[in-house]
Amino acid sequence: MKSKLLKFIIVFVIICAAIAFGEGQSAILYLKGDYIDFNHSDINDYNKVTMIKGEISGVYGQFAEMTESRKSYGITTGKTVTNYYLVGINDTATNKKVYEDFDSDPAYEETFIVVLSSSRKDMQDKLDANMDGWQDLLNGKTDKVPAPVQFEGKLWKQPTDSEYITYRDDFVRDCGFDTSQVAEFRMVDNPPVMTDVIIACIAALLTIIGIVFIIVGLISARGSKSSGDFY
């Protein structure tokens, strides 16, 4: 096997292996089918990769935004904007009771808060509408409690960028919480689906096929070097 072809196959295998590994985590989550109920969760539930769903009734606000460029052959073909929000754990009925009587029951006070990231425009619009609705309610512009946002996604690690952490922690304090009350993992608006399983399987299969071709190529190259005619 020619060296250029062998190098191409090696690069191809590395790419397929990376895709299989990346999609594999979501595929496993989808196949397991285990969800955390957002409205009946504890801060200790937010320390592992898993799926989560529930009803988000209180959005404190957006504290960060990340823009990523999608490129094809070095040409920018589009951009993905991911917004980072801080959300509360209470359901709508609880939030309404807290709003009506802040001293009604200490048990209704939120003990922890969660970061939620979304790059879907429709979800961003719903979260923004909920946030604006609470602002209007608290400012006396309306007496209507904003509609909750139905959420289904996964728990994932938060960015470790120092600038992100600064924005997040400053916003947490501005909202009246301590940074220790922020859940370790964030909610990501990207629920695992069957497509993740299919992509992971195809990538894994191509990786195995590529490895076989590499092994055959190396054996063939070694055989051609050691062979010769004797006179």
C-alpha positions as CSV (number, residue, x, y, z in Angstrom):
1,M,0.0,0.0,0.0
2,K,1.4,3.4,-1.0
3,S,2.5,5.6,1.9
4,K,0.2,8.5,0.9
5,L,-2.9,6.3,0.9
6,L,-1.8,4.8,4.2
7,K,-1.4,8.3,5.8
8,F,-4.9,9.2,4.5
9,I,-6.4,6.1,6.0
10,I,-4.7,6.9,9.4
11,V,-6.1,10.4,9.4
12,F,-9.5,9.1,8.4
13,V,-9.5,6.6,11.3
14,I,-8.5,9.3,13.8
15,I,-11.4,11.4,12.6
16,C,-13.9,8.5,12.7
17,A,-12.7,7.5,16.2
18,A,-13.1,11.1,17.5
19,I,-16.7,11.2,16.1
20,A,-17.5,7.8,17.5
21,F,-16.2,8.8,20.9
22,G,-18.0,12.2,20.9
23,E,-21.4,10.8,19.7
24,G,-20.9,7.7,21.7
25,Q,-21.6,9.5,25.0
26,S,-24.9,10.9,23.8
27,A,-25.8,7.5,22.2
28,I,-25.2,5.7,25.5
29,L,-27.4,8.3,27.3
30,Y,-30.2,7.8,24.7
31,L,-30.0,4.0,25.0
32,K,-30.0,4.1,28.9
33,G,-33.0,6.4,28.8
34,D,-32.5,7.6,32.4
35,Y,-33.7,11.1,33.2
36,I,-33.4,13.4,36.2
37,D,-36.6,15.3,36.9
38,F,-35.5,18.9,37.0
39,N,-38.4,19.9,39.3
40,H,-37.6,17.2,41.9
41,S,-33.8,17.3,41.9
42,D,-31.1,17.9,44.4
43,I,-27.8,19.7,43.8
44,N,-26.0,16.4,44.2
45,D,-27.7,15.1,41.1
46,Y,-25.7,17.6,39.0
47,N,-22.3,15.9,39.1
48,K,-22.5,13.5,36.2
49,V,-23.3,13.3,32.5
50,T,-27.0,12.2,32.2
51,M,-30.3,13.3,30.7
52,I,-32.6,15.8,32.3
53,K,-36.1,17.2,31.7
54,G,-38.7,19.3,33.5
55,E,-40.5,22.6,33.6
56,I,-38.5,25.8,33.9
57,S,-40.6,28.5,35.5
58,G,-38.0,31.0,36.6
59,V,-35.2,32.4,34.4
60,Y,-33.0,34.8,36.3
61,G,-31.3,36.0,33.1
62,Q,-28.6,35.5,30.5
63,F,-25.0,36.1,31.7
64,A,-22.9,35.0,28.8
65,E,-22.9,34.4,25.0
66,M,-20.5,32.3,22.9
67,T,-20.3,32.6,19.1
68,E,-18.7,29.8,17.1
69,S,-18.0,29.9,13.4
70,R,-18.8,26.9,11.2
71,K,-16.2,26.5,8.4
72,S,-16.0,24.3,5.3
73,Y,-12.7,24.1,3.5
74,G,-11.5,27.2,5.4
75,I,-14.6,29.2,4.4
76,T,-17.0,30.4,7.1
77,T,-20.5,28.9,6.3
78,G,-22.4,30.0,9.4
79,K,-22.3,30.8,13.1
80,T,-23.7,29.2,16.2
81,V,-24.7,31.4,19.1
82,T,-24.9,29.7,22.5
83,N,-26.5,31.7,25.3
84,Y,-25.9,30.9,28.9
85,Y,-28.7,31.4,31.4
86,L,-29.2,31.1,35.2
87,V,-32.4,29.2,36.0
88,G,-34.2,28.3,39.3
89,I,-35.4,24.9,40.3
90,N,-38.9,25.7,41.5
91,D,-42.1,24.9,39.5
92,T,-44.6,27.5,38.5
93,A,-46.9,27.1,41.5
94,T,-44.1,27.4,43.9
95,N,-42.7,30.5,42.2
96,K,-46.1,32.1,42.2
97,K,-46.5,31.4,46.0
98,V,-43.0,32.9,46.7
99,Y,-43.9,36.0,44.6
100,E,-47.2,36.5,46.4
101,D,-45.7,36.1,49.9
102,F,-41.9,36.1,50.2
103,D,-42.1,35.1,53.9
104,S,-44.7,32.4,53.4
105,D,-42.5,29.4,54.0
106,P,-38.7,29.1,54.2
107,A,-39.0,25.7,52.5
108,Y,-39.9,27.4,49.3
109,E,-36.6,29.2,49.1
110,E,-34.4,27.8,46.4
111,T,-31.4,26.0,47.7
112,F,-29.5,25.8,44.4
113,I,-29.5,27.2,40.9
114,V,-28.5,25.8,37.5
115,V,-26.7,27.1,34.4
116,L,-28.6,26.3,31.2
117,S,-27.0,26.7,27.8
118,S,-28.9,26.8,24.5
119,S,-28.0,27.4,20.9
120,R,-31.5,26.8,19.6
121,K,-33.3,30.1,18.6
122,D,-36.7,28.8,19.5
123,M,-35.6,27.8,23.0
124,Q,-33.7,31.1,23.5
125,D,-36.9,33.0,22.6
126,K,-38.9,31.0,25.2
127,L,-36.3,31.6,27.9
128,D,-36.1,35.3,27.1
129,A,-39.9,35.5,27.2
130,N,-40.0,33.9,30.6
131,M,-37.3,36.2,31.9
132,D,-39.0,39.3,30.5
133,G,-42.3,38.1,32.0
134,W,-40.9,37.9,35.5
135,Q,-39.4,41.4,35.1
136,D,-42.7,42.8,34.1
137,L,-44.5,41.0,37.0
138,L,-42.0,42.2,39.6
139,N,-42.1,45.8,38.2
140,G,-45.9,45.9,38.3
141,K,-46.4,46.0,34.6
142,T,-48.6,42.9,34.6
143,D,-50.2,40.6,37.1
144,K,-49.8,37.5,35.0
145,V,-47.2,34.8,36.0
146,P,-45.1,34.0,32.8
147,A,-45.6,30.7,31.1
148,P,-43.0,28.0,32.1
149,V,-40.6,26.5,29.6
150,Q,-40.7,22.8,28.9
151,F,-37.1,21.5,28.8
152,E,-35.5,18.3,27.7
153,G,-31.7,18.0,27.4
154,K,-28.6,16.6,29.1
155,L,-26.3,17.5,31.9
156,W,-22.8,18.4,30.7
157,K,-19.7,19.9,32.2
158,Q,-19.5,23.7,32.4
159,P,-16.8,25.7,30.5
160,T,-13.6,26.2,32.5
161,D,-12.7,29.5,30.7
162,S,-11.8,32.1,33.4
163,E,-13.7,34.8,31.7
164,Y,-16.9,32.6,31.6
165,I,-16.5,31.8,35.3
166,T,-16.1,35.5,36.2
167,Y,-19.3,36.4,34.3
168,R,-21.2,33.5,35.8
169,D,-20.1,34.2,39.4
170,D,-20.7,37.9,39.2
171,F,-24.2,37.3,37.9
172,V,-24.9,34.7,40.6
173,R,-24.0,37.2,43.3
174,D,-26.1,39.9,41.6
175,C,-29.1,37.6,41.8
176,G,-28.6,37.2,45.5
177,F,-27.1,33.8,45.6
178,D,-23.7,32.4,46.7
179,T,-21.5,30.7,44.2
180,S,-21.6,27.5,46.2
181,Q,-25.3,27.3,45.3
182,V,-24.5,26.8,41.6
183,A,-24.9,23.2,40.4
184,E,-21.6,21.7,39.2
185,F,-22.9,20.5,35.8
186,R,-25.0,22.6,33.4
187,M,-28.1,21.8,31.5
188,V,-27.6,21.7,27.7
189,D,-30.4,22.2,25.3
190,N,-29.4,19.2,23.1
191,P,-31.2,16.0,24.1
192,P,-29.7,12.7,22.8
193,V,-31.6,11.3,19.9
194,M,-31.6,8.1,17.8
195,T,-29.4,9.9,15.2
196,D,-26.6,10.0,17.8
197,V,-26.7,6.2,18.0
198,I,-26.7,5.8,14.2
199,I,-23.8,8.2,13.8
200,A,-21.8,6.6,16.6
201,C,-22.3,3.1,15.1
202,I,-21.3,4.2,11.6
203,A,-18.2,6.0,12.9
204,A,-17.2,3.0,15.0
205,L,-17.7,0.7,12.1
206,L,-15.6,2.9,9.8
207,T,-12.9,3.1,12.5
208,I,-12.7,-0.7,12.7
209,I,-12.6,-1.0,8.9
210,G,-9.9,1.6,8.7
211,I,-7.8,-0.1,11.3
212,V,-8.0,-3.3,9.4
213,F,-6.8,-1.5,6.2
214,I,-3.9,0.0,8.2
215,I,-2.8,-3.4,9.5
216,V,-3.0,-5.0,6.1
217,G,-1.1,-2.1,4.6
218,L,1.7,-2.3,7.2
219,I,2.0,-6.1,6.7
220,S,2.0,-5.6,3.0
221,A,4.7,-2.9,3.2
222,R,6.9,-5.1,5.5
223,G,6.5,-8.1,3.1
224,S,7.5,-6.1,0.1
225,K,10.6,-4.8,1.9
226,S,11.8,-8.3,3.0
227,S,11.1,-10.0,-0.3
228,G,13.8,-10.2,-3.0
229,D,15.4,-12.5,-5.6
230,F,18.5,-14.5,-4.9
231,Y,20.9,-15.6,-7.6
